[in-house]
Amino acid sequence: MTNTGIVILTALGCFILLASIWLSFWKVNHSPYYYFDAQDYVKFENITGKPLPVSAEKGTFEPLLKHYLDVAKVLITLAAASITFGGNNSAAPGIFVAKLILSFSILFGVTFCALVLYRYDEYTQDLRALSRFWYCTVEGLAFSSLAAFVIGYVVWACGLGPK
């Protein structure tokens, strides 16, 4: 198979991964919109009176946002470093495919960072900005980035085996 064919199949597989994760979030989450900040949920949605942590009354998403972005930065940095410094084994199909998958991990991770920041900024202006679609998209990108990262390294490890 040519490199073009490998690229197309790998890209298709990565987008199927994203679509599968997105659909799984869509299937289990049915609320029309979601809150980033716990304090907003306490104020507007907790009509059932279910027990929430005391911190929920004043909890915001901002500290968690920093943690999510830091994890994404580490993942993106490791994937980029692996692609760059992982040797030039483009002739080995396993290594080539692994680098492609890691590239998609970076793509999904950067897109996650951009969209979570964008949606949180929109949320500060409109509490209903995080719709079901956007929630599934942001979560799907985050977990697709992580899954592609893990799959990329598994493929890489398998590509290093005996020939």
Secondary structure as UniProt FT lines:
FT   HELIX           3..28
FT   HELIX           38..44
FT   TURN            47..48
FT   HELIX           54..57
FT   HELIX           62..85
FT   TURN            90..91
FT   HELIX           93..123
FT   TURN            124..125
FT   TURN            127..128
FT   HELIX           132..159
//
